[in-house]
Amino acid sequence: MPRLPDVLDTTEFSLPELCAARLDGELVPVLDRWIAIDAPDLPSVRARTLGGAPDGPAIAGWSAAWVHGATPVPPSIAEFCVPHGARVARAR
């Protein structure tokens, strides 16, 4: 049987299934994703937890600090940087 990904969300399993796995001690909730308890504590796993992708926006601020282990607490809201040309002005 193939191994499940280290980072899960509600596309792989329903919320009740993820909560049951958390109660069984198999998953840890982080933001809106779930990390397998036996997943290695690597920056790449933490970045995937925040939704970072290699070709996507850069993780910034306290989110980047958590990804690289500078702070033990995950951010409550993920922070990202985008190129200046990709920004959109707020409509008034």
C-alpha positions in Angstrom: 0.0 0.0 0.0 1.5 3.4 -0.9 2.3 5.9 1.8 0.1 8.9 2.3 1.6 12.4 1.7 3.1 14.0 4.8 0.8 17.0 4.4 -3.0 16.4 4.1 -6.1 18.6 3.6 -9.7 18.0 2.9 -9.1 17.0 -0.7 -7.6 13.7 0.5 -9.9 12.9 3.4 -13.1 14.4 4.8 -12.8 16.7 7.9 -14.3 14.1 10.2 -11.7 11.5 9.0 -8.9 14.0 9.6 -10.2 14.8 13.1 -10.5 11.1 13.9 -6.9 10.6 12.8 -5.9 13.6 15.0 -7.7 12.0 18.0 -5.9 8.7 17.2 -2.6 10.6 17.4 -1.7 10.1 13.7 -2.0 13.7 12.5 -1.3 17.2 13.9 -3.4 20.2 12.7 -1.4 23.2 11.4 -3.5 26.1 10.0 -5.9 24.5 7.5 -3.8 21.4 6.8 -2.7 18.3 8.7 0.8 16.9 9.1 1.5 13.2 9.7 3.0 12.6 13.1 5.8 10.6 11.7 6.7 13.2 9.0 10.2 14.6 9.2 10.4 18.1 10.6 11.9 19.6 7.5 11.5 23.1 6.0 10.1 21.5 2.8 7.3 19.8 4.8 6.5 23.1 6.7 6.4 25.0 3.5 3.9 22.6 2.0 1.8 23.0 5.1 1.6 26.7 4.4 0.6 26.1 0.8 4.0 27.1 -0.6 4.9 25.8 -4.0 8.3 25.9 -5.8 6.9 28.1 -8.6 4.5 30.1 -6.4 4.9 33.2 -4.2 7.7 33.3 -1.7 6.9 32.6 1.9 7.7 35.7 4.0 7.8 37.2 7.5 6.9 35.0 10.5 5.8 32.3 8.1 9.3 32.0 6.7 10.7 32.1 10.3 8.5 29.1 11.2 9.4 27.2 8.0 13.1 27.5 8.8 12.8 26.8 12.5 13.4 30.2 13.9 10.2 30.2 15.9 8.4 27.1 17.3 4.9 28.4 16.7 3.3 28.2 13.3 1.8 31.5 12.1 -2.0 32.1 12.5 -2.1 33.5 8.9 0.4 32.6 6.2 2.4 35.5 4.7 3.7 35.5 1.1 5.5 37.9 -1.2 4.7 38.4 -4.8 6.5 40.4 -7.5 5.6 44.0 -7.7 4.1 43.6 -11.2 1.8 40.9 -9.9 0.2 43.1 -7.3 -3.3 44.5 -7.8 -4.4 47.9 -6.6 -7.4 48.0 -4.2 -10.6 49.3 -5.9 -12.3 52.1 -4.0 
